[in-house]
Amino acid sequence: MSYTSETLSALEKEHQTALATAQDKMISELSDAQASGDHAKLQEASVDFQNVTSELATAYAKRIEEINALNHKATVEQEPEIYANKRADVDLNLLVYDGDRDYVIAFQKDELIQKTLEKVNKGNSKFKSRKHLLKSSLRLTKTLAPMLHEIGEHCKQTLKLKADIEFFVYQSDMFNASCYPPDDNKLYIILSSGILERFSKDELTFVVGHEIGHVLFEHFDYPVRQILDHGENDLAPIHAMKLFAWNRNAEISADRAGLLCCQDFEAVGRTFFKLSSGVTTDSLDFQLNAYIEQFSDLEEVLNDSNHDPSDWYSTHPFSPLRIKALELFNKSETYAAFNDTIKGEITEEAMELEIKRIMSLMEPENLEDESEHSEKIQRLMFLGGYLISNADGVVDDSEIQALNSIVVPKVFANCMMTIKGLTEDEMISEVQELTRDLHIVLSVMQKLNLLRDLSIISYADGEIDDSEIIVLYNLARLLHINTDFIDRVISDAQGVD
């Protein structure tokens, strides 16, 4: 199996066509095998599909090397420079978190996501940020908010911005800040009155720098909610999981821009503390080291079955995780390249590997682990996903493909064969039995990951039916997880910009 394209762009099209052909073949074979009740052929179709995609990936990588060699290039760059100095002259390719960049590279190569983005951009008229903000909030001039403008000017110089910053405020006791799609010569940052009044200058500097970071890294290029809304008929549910994972990784990059502006790690710690606790007075003696240690306690807390875990999960990483990731960046050679007062105790590679490990706490569990309970976990994921998909009465090909991607071929084949002869009530009974067995062996973290991923899959087409929510609620109750967690995940999904 080999590719013949002469250019990288042509190779990408050739590769996507080959993958699509393999998927069509798998669906056809699965349908025939299920209709005839041939269990062996059902498993064979799933195994063949994964083998073919693996071979295609190998051939694809080989041809890339061949094309690069013909063009007198080295092998594919390990850290490609994908961030141009469009809005600032700071080295964004060095500053970006690897996990953020790697997802963006994958999205750029994903034909379905790119086609969906075309629909999003074509269907949406140009959003006028300034017009909307002038109508809905108060513009903060230099006379009204001199300190805020000092912060803006400091961030502009530090990040070498090419545009000015315009600030707006709206009435809310919540601690909130956001950035709006920029114009060529202006960035827009909006703050709640609560955060403006109760955060110090250093703390606000981190917040403003973080929001500027979202603009510099072009995080607006992948509006998760709109992509899912417009991709209902094209994207597989697995795309939703990847988009939400990227959304969390993007926050790590923006945090780095915030620290670069603030240059005071303790002030950053106080900022996260206030955002997490809501306490802004001197009634508590804030200790940065003690707050960072909360990261070490996090898994223990989440594994306490009496603790309501819903507050810990959102489309953003939870605060102890973010502060730990930023602590590593603060000690890195990477940060030292931007701040000559930093010694750089750890290499960029060591920093990125450790942050990747930390971020894995919010990633799906490895369902292919050969543990005593792995097959039961995978079957529960399959049946739960199938019941959610079937809640509207139809399970389409993209949903079958998504289910195939989260379980190993043997389990997928068994599930596809057995569901043919099961009624919905019988599937529910089996799910109840599986959750009884797994409740005592799964950690709360594993249960949360499982439910979160099923929730995101259910919202993959941009909307979620009441019937699907009922299935999710029932799964949460069977796993002894507060149903508020489902509401939180779905709310976050619907609120992603």
LUMSE-580239 format. One line per 5 residues: number of its first residue (from 1); their letters; for each residue x, y, z of C-alpha. Coordinates in steps of 0.02 Angstrom, whole numbers, plus 32768, in hexadecimal, padded with zeros to 4 digits. Example, Ala and Ser with C-alpha at 12.3 -4.5 7.8 and 13.67 -1.06 7.14 Angstrom:
REM LUMSE-580239
1	as	8267,7F1F,8186 | 82AC,7FCB,8165
***
This chain:
REM LUMSE-580239
1	msyts	8000,8000,8000 | 8050,80A4,7FC8 | 802B,8157,7F94 | 8061,81AA,7EF3 | 803C,8264,7F0B
6	etlsa	80C8,82DF,7EE3 | 8095,836C,7F5A | 8061,836F,8010 | 7FB8,83BD,7FE8 | 7F92,8338,7F66
11	lekeh	7FCE,82B2,7FDE | 7F56,82EE,8064 | 7EC3,82E0,7FEB | 7EFC,8233,7FB5 | 7F0B,81FD,806A
16	qtala	7E5E,823E,8099 | 7E11,81E6,8003 | 7E63,8141,8036 | 7E23,8153,80E8 | 7D73,8179,80AB
21	taqdk	7D77,80DF,8039 | 7DAF,8073,80CB | 7D23,80B7,8138 | 7C9F,8096,80B3 | 7CDF,7FE5,809D
26	misel	7CD8,7FC6,8159 | 7C25,8005,8168 | 7BEE,7F98,80D6 | 7C42,7EFD,811C | 7BFD,7F1D,81CA
31	sdaqa	7B4F,7F2D,8184 | 7B5D,7E8B,8121 | 7BAB,7E2B,81B2 | 7B28,7E67,822E | 7A9B,7E3C,81B7
36	sgdha	7ADC,7D8B,81A0 | 7B09,7D74,8257 | 7BBD,7D4A,822B | 7C1D,7D78,82C9 | 7CC7,7D4D,827F
41	klqea	7CAD,7DC0,81E9 | 7C71,7E4B,825D | 7D10,7E46,82C2 | 7D78,7E31,8225 | 7D2E,7ECF,81D9
46	svdfq	7D5B,7F35,8273 | 7E0C,7EED,827B | 7E26,7F06,81C0 | 7DF2,7FBD,81CE | 7E6C,7FE2,825A
51	nvtse	7EF7,7F84,81FF | 7ED7,7FE2,815D | 7ED6,808C,81B4 | 7F79,805E,820A | 7FC7,802D,8164
56	latay	7F88,80CD,8114 | 7FD4,8134,81A0 | 807C,80DD,8186 | 8076,80F8,80CA | 8040,81AD,80E3
61	akrie	80D3,81D2,8157 | 814D,817C,80E0 | 8111,81E1,804A | 8120,8283,80AD | 81D7,825B,80CA
66	einal	81EF,8231,8012 | 819E,82D4,7FD9 | 8206,8339,8054 | 82A4,82E3,8017 | 8279,830B,7F62
71	nhkat	8262,83C0,7F94 | 830B,83BF,7FED | 82B7,83D0,8096 | 82DA,8376,8137 | 825B,82FF,817F
76	veqep	81BB,8349,81C3 | 81E1,83CD,8244 | 81C0,8396,82F6 | 817D,8441,8326 | 813A,8494,8289
81	eiyan	8126,854F,828E | 806E,856B,8270 | 8058,8612,82C8 | 8084,86A9,825D | 80AE,8752,82A7
86	kradv	8005,8794,8271 | 7FD7,87F1,830F | 8079,87F3,8374 | 8134,87DD,8361 | 8147,8768,83F6
91	dlnll	817D,86B6,83CA | 80D5,865D,83D4 | 811C,85B9,8392 | 818D,85B0,842B | 8109,85ED,84A4
96	vydgd	8079,857A,8470 | 8050,84DD,84D4 | 8078,8443,846A | 7FCD,83F5,8489 | 7F76,8490,8445
101	rdyvi	7FE5,8498,83AA | 7FD9,83DD,8385 | 7F1B,83E1,8383 | 7F1C,8479,8310 | 7F91,841E,8297
106	afqkd	7F1E,8387,829A | 7E86,83F5,8279 | 7EDE,8448,81E7 | 7EF4,839D,8198 | 7E43,8361,81C0
111	eliqk	7DDD,8377,8122 | 7D35,8367,817C | 7D5F,83EE,81FC | 7DA1,8462,8175 | 7D03,8449,810B
116	tlekv	7C99,846D,81A4 | 7CFD,850A,81C7 | 7CD8,8544,8116 | 7C1E,8531,813C | 7C31,8590,81E0
121	nkgns	7C8E,8620,818D | 7C19,8625,80F8 | 7B7A,861E,815F | 7BAB,86A1,81DF | 7BAE,8758,81B5
126	kfksr	7C44,87B8,81F5 | 7C30,87D1,82B0 | 7C51,8886,82DE | 7C9E,887B,838B | 7CAA,8935,83AD
131	khllk	7BF8,8958,8376 | 7BB6,88CF,83E6 | 7C1F,8905,847B | 7BEE,89BD,846B | 7B38,8987,8470
136	sslrl	7B45,890C,8500 | 7BCB,8950,8575 | 7C2F,89E8,85AC | 7CCF,8A18,8551 | 7D58,8A3E,85CE
141	tktla	7DBD,8AD3,8594 | 7E67,8B01,85DA | 7E13,8B87,8644 | 7D95,8B0C,868F | 7E10,8A7E,86AD
146	pmlhe	7EC6,8ABC,86AC | 7F0B,8A22,8705 | 7EBA,89AD,8688 | 7F06,8A0E,85F8 | 7FB1,8A05,864D
151	igehc	7F9A,8948,8650 | 7F68,8949,8599 | 8000,89AF,8567 | 8073,893D,85CC | 802A,88A2,8579
156	kqtlk	8038,88F4,84CE | 80F1,8913,84E7 | 8116,886A,8536 | 80BE,8805,84AF | 80F5,887F,8426
161	lkadi	8043,8898,83EC | 8024,88F0,8348 | 7F74,8928,8378 | 7F28,8991,8402 | 7EB9,894B,848B
166	effvy	7E0B,898C,84B2 | 7DBB,895D,8558 | 7D03,8949,8584 | 7CA9,891F,8627 | 7BFE,88D6,864B
171	qsdmf	7B9F,88C8,86EF | 7BB5,8821,8747 | 7BF5,87E7,87F0 | 7C3D,874C,879A | 7CF8,874C,8779
176	nascy	7CFE,8747,86BD | 7D66,8783,862B | 7D62,875C,8572 | 7DA8,8796,84CC | 7D43,87BA,8431
181	ppddn	7D75,879A,837C | 7DF5,8822,8354 | 7E00,889C,82C5 | 7EA2,88B6,8266 | 7ED8,8946,82D3
186	klyii	7E7A,892A,8376 | 7E62,88A5,83FC | 7DC6,88A1,846A | 7DC5,8866,851E | 7D2A,8868,858B
191	lssgi	7D2C,8858,8649 | 7CA4,8840,86C8 | 7C91,88C9,874A | 7CB4,8848,87D1 | 7D60,8818,8791
196	lerfs	7D8D,88CD,876A | 7D64,8908,881A | 7DAB,8878,8881 | 7E4A,8843,8828 | 7EF2,8899,8841
201	kdelt	7F58,88E7,87B6 | 7FCD,8851,87A8 | 7F3A,87D8,87A8 | 7EE0,883B,8721 | 7F81,883D,86BC
206	fvvgh	7F80,8780,86B7 | 7EC7,877E,8687 | 7EE0,87FD,85FA | 7F7C,87A2,85BC | 7F1C,86FD,85BB
211	eighv	7E91,8748,8550 | 7F10,8794,84D8 | 7F5D,86E7,84CB | 7EBB,86A0,8486 | 7EC2,8725,83FD
216	lfehf	7F7A,870B,83D3 | 7F68,864E,83C4 | 7ED1,8668,8352 | 7E61,85FE,83C0 | 7DCD,8650,8369
221	dypvr	7DF9,85E9,82CF | 7DA5,8550,831A | 7CFF,8584,836A | 7CD0,84DC,83B5 | 7C15,84F9,83C9
226	qildh	7BFE,853B,8318 | 7C65,84AD,82CE | 7BF8,842C,8325 | 7B58,8488,82F5 | 7B86,8491,823D
231	gendl	7BD6,83E4,8236 | 7B3D,8382,8268 | 7B38,831D,81C6 | 7BF4,830E,81AB | 7C56,8302,824C
236	apiha	7C5F,8262,82B1 | 7C44,826E,836D | 7CFD,824B,8386 | 7D20,82F7,833C | 7CC3,8347,83CD
241	mklfa	7D34,82F1,844A | 7DCF,8332,83EF | 7D8A,83E3,83E3 | 7D64,83EA,849C | 7E0F,83A3,84C8
246	wnrna	7E5F,842C,845D | 7DF4,84AD,84B5 | 7E41,847B,855C | 7EF2,8479,8515 | 7EDA,8527,84CC
251	eisad	7EC3,856C,857C | 7F74,8533,85A9 | 7FBD,859B,8519 | 7F57,8634,854C | 7F91,8621,8601
256	ragll	8046,862D,85C5 | 8023,86D3,8570 | 7FD3,870D,8613 | 806D,86E0,8679 | 80DD,8733,85F8
261	ccqdf	807E,87D5,8614 | 806F,87C5,86D0 | 811E,877B,86F3 | 80EA,8757,87A6 | 80BF,86A1,87C4
266	eavgr	807C,86C2,8873 | 8003,8743,882D | 7FCA,86C1,87AF | 7FAD,8648,883F | 7F43,86CB,889A
271	tffkl	7EDF,86E5,87FA | 7EB4,862D,87EB | 7E8E,8626,88A6 | 7E12,86B5,8897 | 7DC3,866C,87FC
276	ssgvt	7DB0,85C3,8854 | 7D7B,85FB,8901 | 7D25,86A2,88E4 | 7D82,86E5,897C | 7DD9,878B,895B
281	tdsld	7DEA,87D3,8A0B | 7E7A,87BD,8A86 | 7E13,8744,8AEF | 7E7B,86B4,8AA9 | 7F39,86AB,8AAE
286	fqlna	7F63,8679,89FD | 7FFA,8607,89ED | 8030,85DF,893B | 8089,853C,8965 | 7FF3,84FC,89C5
291	yieqf	7F83,8526,8931 | 7FF5,84CB,88B8 | 7FF3,8433,892B | 7F39,8428,890B | 7F67,83DC,8864
296	sdlee	7FB4,8348,88C0 | 7F14,8334,8925 | 7EA2,8343,888F | 7E97,828C,885F | 7E76,825A,8913
301	vlnds	7DE9,82D8,891E | 7D9E,82A0,887A | 7DA4,81EC,88B4 | 7D3B,8215,894C | 7C90,81D2,891F
306	nhdps	7C3E,824E,8997 | 7C85,82E2,8939 | 7C1C,8335,88B3 | 7C93,8338,881F | 7C2D,83A6,87AC
311	dwyst	7C87,8446,87DC | 7D2E,8400,87A5 | 7D07,83E2,86EF | 7CE9,845A,8663 | 7D2A,847F,85B5
316	hpfsp	7DB8,84D9,8610 | 7E39,8478,8674 | 7E19,8483,872E | 7E7F,8507,8789 | 7EF9,8497,87EB
321	lrika	7F2A,8446,8746 | 7F45,84ED,86F1 | 7FAF,8533,877E | 801B,8497,877E | 8034,84A3,86C2
326	lelfn	8062,855A,86D5 | 80DB,8534,8763 | 8138,84C0,86EC | 813B,8546,8666 | 817A,85C5,86E6
331	ksety	8212,8556,8708 | 8236,852A,8653 | 82BC,855A,85D7 | 822D,858C,8565 | 81F2,8616,85DB
336	aafnd	82A8,8649,85F8 | 82B3,8670,853F | 822E,86F7,855A | 8261,8730,8609 | 831A,8746,862F
341	tikge	82FA,8743,86EB | 82CC,868A,86E0 | 8356,8607,86EC | 82FA,857D,8691 | 8307,84E4,8701
346	iteea	82B3,8469,868B | 82BE,844E,85CF | 822F,8473,8559 | 821E,83B9,8531 | 8213,8387,85E9
351	melei	8195,8412,860B | 8124,83E3,857A | 8128,8329,85A5 | 80F7,834A,8659 | 806B,83C1,8628
356	krims	802C,833F,85AC | 8026,82C1,863B | 7FC6,833C,86A6 | 7F4B,8364,861A | 7F2C,82A9,8605
361	lmepe	7ECB,82B1,86A8 | 7E40,8301,8642 | 7E53,8291,85AB | 7DF4,81EE,858B | 7E33,8155,85E7
366	nlede	7E98,80DB,857D | 7E13,805D,8553 | 7E8F,7FE7,8504 | 7EEA,7FC3,85A7 | 7EED,7F09,85C5
371	sehse	7EA9,7F17,8674 | 7E33,7E9F,86CA | 7D9F,7F13,86AB | 7DCE,7F62,8603 | 7D54,7EFA,859B
376	kiqrl	7CC3,7F26,860E | 7CF2,7FDE,8607 | 7CF7,7FDA,854A | 7C51,7F7F,853D | 7C03,7FFE,85B3
381	mflgg	7C46,808B,8546 | 7C00,8037,84AA | 7B55,8011,84F2 | 7B48,80BC,8544 | 7B76,8111,84A1
386	ylisn	7AFE,80A2,8440 | 7A6C,80C8,84B5 | 7A8F,8183,84A7 | 7A9D,8179,83E9 | 79FC,8114,83E0
391	adgvv	799B,8189,8452 | 7958,81E4,83B8 | 7930,813D,8365 | 79BE,813E,82E7 | 7A74,8106,82F2
396	ddsei	7ACF,8146,8257 | 7B75,8113,8208 | 7BDA,81A0,8257 | 7BA2,8168,8303 | 7BD3,80B4,82DD
401	qalns	7C7E,80F2,82A5 | 7C91,8155,8347 | 7C65,80BB,83AE | 7CE3,8056,8349 | 7D69,80D6,8372
406	ivvpk	7D58,80C9,8430 | 7D5D,800D,8445 | 7DD4,7F84,8409 | 7D9C,7F18,8374 | 7D73,7E7D,83DA
411	vfanc	7CFC,7EDB,844E | 7CB3,7F40,83BF | 7C8D,7EA1,835E | 7C3D,7E4E,83F5 | 7BD5,7EE9,8418
416	mmtik	7B9B,7EFC,8365 | 7B68,7E45,8360 | 7B0F,7E3F,8407 | 7AAC,7EE1,83F7 | 7A56,7E9C,835D
421	glted	79F3,7E24,83C7 | 79D8,7E95,845E | 7944,7F02,8486 | 7960,7FAC,84D1 | 7928,7F6B,857C
426	emise	79A5,7EDD,8570 | 7A31,7F58,8547 | 79FF,7FC2,85DC | 7A01,7F28,864D | 7AB1,7EFF,8613
431	vqelt	7AEA,7FB2,8630 | 7AA4,7FA7,86E0 | 7B04,7F06,86FF | 7BA6,7F50,86B9 | 7B9A,7FEC,8724
436	rdlhi	7B7B,7F84,87C0 | 7C1A,7F23,879C | 7C81,7FBC,876E | 7C44,8034,87F3 | 7CB9,7FEF,8877
441	vlsvm	7D53,7FE2,8806 | 7D4B,8084,87A1 | 7D90,8123,87EE | 7D23,81BD,87EF | 7D9B,8208,8770
446	qklnl	7D7E,8175,86FA | 7CC2,8185,870E | 7CC9,823F,86EA | 7D32,8224,864E | 7CBA,819E,8611
451	lrdls	7C20,8209,862C | 7C70,82A5,85E7 | 7CA2,824E,8546 | 7BF4,8204,8530 | 7BA9,82B0,8550
456	iisya	7C17,8301,84CD | 7BEF,8278,844F | 7B35,8297,846D | 7B4F,8350,8443 | 7BBA,832F,83AA
461	dgeid	7B33,8368,8331 | 7B22,8410,838A | 7A85,83E5,83EB | 7A4C,8369,846C | 799D,8322,8481
466	dseii	7945,830C,8527 | 7941,8251,8506 | 7A00,824F,84FB | 7A10,82B2,859B | 79A1,8233,85F4
471	vlynl	7A16,81A7,85BE | 7AAC,820A,85FE | 7A56,822D,86A3 | 7A30,8175,86B9 | 7AE4,8145,8694
476	arllh	7B22,81C5,8712 | 7AAD,8184,8799 | 7AE4,80D1,8778 | 7B99,8108,8791 | 7B6A,816B,882D
481	intdf	7B9A,8212,87DF | 7B32,82AE,87FE | 7AC9,82D6,8764 | 7AFD,838C,8776 | 7B9F,8354,8724
486	idrvi	7B40,832B,8683 | 7AEE,83D6,8686 | 7B98,8428,869E | 7BE9,83CD,860B | 7B57,83F1,8596
491	sdaqg	7B50,84A7,85CE | 7C09,84BB,85AE | 7BF5,8469,8504 | 7B6B,84E1,84D4 | 7BCF,8576,8513
496	vd	7C73,8558,84BA | 7CA4,85E5,8442
***
